[in-house]
Amino acid sequence: MPSSLSDTMPDKSGVTFCPTDVSNVQDLSPVNLGPHEERKLWRRIDFCLVPMIFLMYLFSFMDRANIGNAKLEGLMTQLHLTGTQFNVALSVFFISYSLFEFPANIILQSVRPSRQVETFSNNLD
């Protein structure tokens, strides 16, 4: 367990010391940080999380905008959908997307993305 914030911060060489093996940790007491170190830690967390959250929100917005554009460009007439059928199809897509997004991301941690896409596309044939 790092004894101070400086143990987890990168040194001048750019190498970050952050132990990943915590199986031998005996003392799980919280680390007492001063106000300056705590502010520094929160800033570092913000710099890591905010760009990822921004990209997720951007992609989500683009996805919602694209389905609306597809509807305006004639998706409903090409698929012969009424208003209710379109809403049901959109809800089914959203629910299945929400259910399978998390497991797919967990699988991506252990399997290369190219193998995952290959497996999914072969199962669709």
Disulfide bonds with the S-S distance in Angstrom:
none
